[in-house]
């Protein structure tokens, strides 16, 4: 059925009429968030304890940034911005990304496909970058997990994530150190729980964590990269921070900084080439990543040296998790 453009036209007019007020409201919220970031910049221990209390007693599904334990790393101001360190003389950079074709329930033949690509670059060397491609057709019994239903889109995406990490392990074994590995998206597999099979997800998570441990044993730096992040992990931390201790019971539904993202919070704070403070992650899933595998992230205002059609300015805010 076609779109009724006359109805949409009237709604476009209404959107235009309300847009200035909406932008003013959002601007005020952004300014509040920046003020709170400055206010709590040096309250790392208090905030860490408050986040832990809120998650333990009032919202076990709380997902937000949390300051790093000072026993692991010297604390950085939460509103800090830092220049990037100098590049090492040599390093091996490995990056993997994958895609998939989900089974079509209406097709005559049921199948799925996972396609992986990786690139290996040797910084400080004149060697050409090397690429690796692995394409795997999924059919027959592999299409039907233990639940008996056909492989879901989420379960297929989980297989892709697992294979990406395992490909990086295989490449890192033969690479010259130091090794830095990247995947597209966060390292944490929290979104893959919707596979519908808790036992299957748990099994996959164990395999995934083992791959991360092997990279850690090889002393490889492991990171996920998010372009144009839409997360509000730090903003959610600030919402916990401004909640009075005797009112933490309402934290689950308390969103006074709603619609503000971390990207707009840090966009004006970080100069080109600077990173934010490093944060840890509070979430039920992140708790699975213990000790050397504990998850941390920061935001980076990436410098673009060459103008291209992919960028609108000379810098862009990104996030890295490792």
Secondary structure as the mmCIF struct_conf table of DSSP 4:
data_model
#
loop_
_struct_conf.conf_type_id
_struct_conf.id
_struct_conf.beg_label_comp_id
_struct_conf.beg_label_asym_id
_struct_conf.beg_label_seq_id
_struct_conf.end_label_comp_id
_struct_conf.end_label_asym_id
_struct_conf.end_label_seq_id
HELX_RH_AL_P HELX_RH_AL_P1 UNK A 5 UNK A 39
TURN_TY1_P TURN_TY1_P1 UNK A 40 UNK A 42
HELX_RH_AL_P HELX_RH_AL_P2 UNK A 44 UNK A 57
TURN_TY1_P TURN_TY1_P2 UNK A 58 UNK A 58
TURN_TY1_P TURN_TY1_P3 UNK A 60 UNK A 61
STRN STRN1 UNK A 64 UNK A 67
HELX_LH_PP_P HELX_LH_PP_P1 UNK A 68 UNK A 69
TURN_TY1_P TURN_TY1_P4 UNK A 70 UNK A 72
BEND BEND1 UNK A 73 UNK A 73
TURN_TY1_P TURN_TY1_P5 UNK A 78 UNK A 79
STRN STRN2 UNK A 81 UNK A 83
HELX_LH_PP_P HELX_LH_PP_P2 UNK A 84 UNK A 88
BEND BEND2 UNK A 89 UNK A 89
STRN STRN3 UNK A 91 UNK A 101
TURN_TY1_P TURN_TY1_P6 UNK A 105 UNK A 106
BEND BEND3 UNK A 107 UNK A 109
STRN STRN4 UNK A 112 UNK A 123
TURN_TY1_P TURN_TY1_P7 UNK A 124 UNK A 124
BEND BEND4 UNK A 125 UNK A 125
HELX_LH_PP_P HELX_LH_PP_P3 UNK A 127 UNK A 129
STRN STRN5 UNK A 130 UNK A 138
HELX_RH_3T_P HELX_RH_3T_P1 UNK A 140 UNK A 143
STRN STRN6 UNK A 144 UNK A 144
TURN_TY1_P TURN_TY1_P8 UNK A 146 UNK A 147
BEND BEND5 UNK A 148 UNK A 149
STRN STRN7 UNK A 150 UNK A 150
HELX_LH_PP_P HELX_LH_PP_P4 UNK A 151 UNK A 152
HELX_RH_AL_P HELX_RH_AL_P3 UNK A 153 UNK A 173
TURN_TY1_P TURN_TY1_P9 UNK A 174 UNK A 174
BEND BEND6 UNK A 175 UNK A 175
HELX_LH_PP_P HELX_LH_PP_P5 UNK A 176 UNK A 176
BEND BEND7 UNK A 177 UNK A 178
STRN STRN8 UNK A 179 UNK A 184
BEND BEND8 UNK A 185 UNK A 185
BEND BEND9 UNK A 187 UNK A 187
HELX_RH_3T_P HELX_RH_3T_P2 UNK A 190 UNK A 195
BEND BEND10 UNK A 196 UNK A 196
HELX_RH_AL_P HELX_RH_AL_P4 UNK A 198 UNK A 217
TURN_TY1_P TURN_TY1_P10 UNK A 218 UNK A 219
STRN STRN9 UNK A 221 UNK A 227
BEND BEND11 UNK A 228 UNK A 228
HELX_RH_AL_P HELX_RH_AL_P5 UNK A 233 UNK A 241
TURN_TY1_P TURN_TY1_P11 UNK A 242 UNK A 242
BEND BEND12 UNK A 243 UNK A 243
HELX_RH_3T_P HELX_RH_3T_P3 UNK A 245 UNK A 253
TURN_TY1_P TURN_TY1_P12 UNK A 256 UNK A 259
HELX_RH_AL_P HELX_RH_AL_P6 UNK A 262 UNK A 267
TURN_TY1_P TURN_TY1_P13 UNK A 268 UNK A 269
BEND BEND13 UNK A 270 UNK A 270
HELX_LH_PP_P HELX_LH_PP_P6 UNK A 271 UNK A 271
TURN_TY1_P TURN_TY1_P14 UNK A 272 UNK A 273
STRN STRN10 UNK A 274 UNK A 276
STRN STRN11 UNK A 279 UNK A 282
BEND BEND14 UNK A 283 UNK A 283
TURN_TY1_P TURN_TY1_P15 UNK A 284 UNK A 285
HELX_RH_3T_P HELX_RH_3T_P4 UNK A 286 UNK A 288
BEND BEND15 UNK A 289 UNK A 289
HELX_RH_3T_P HELX_RH_3T_P5 UNK A 291 UNK A 293
STRN STRN12 UNK A 296 UNK A 303
BEND BEND16 UNK A 306 UNK A 306
TURN_TY1_P TURN_TY1_P16 UNK A 309 UNK A 310
BEND BEND17 UNK A 312 UNK A 314
STRN STRN13 UNK A 315 UNK A 321
#
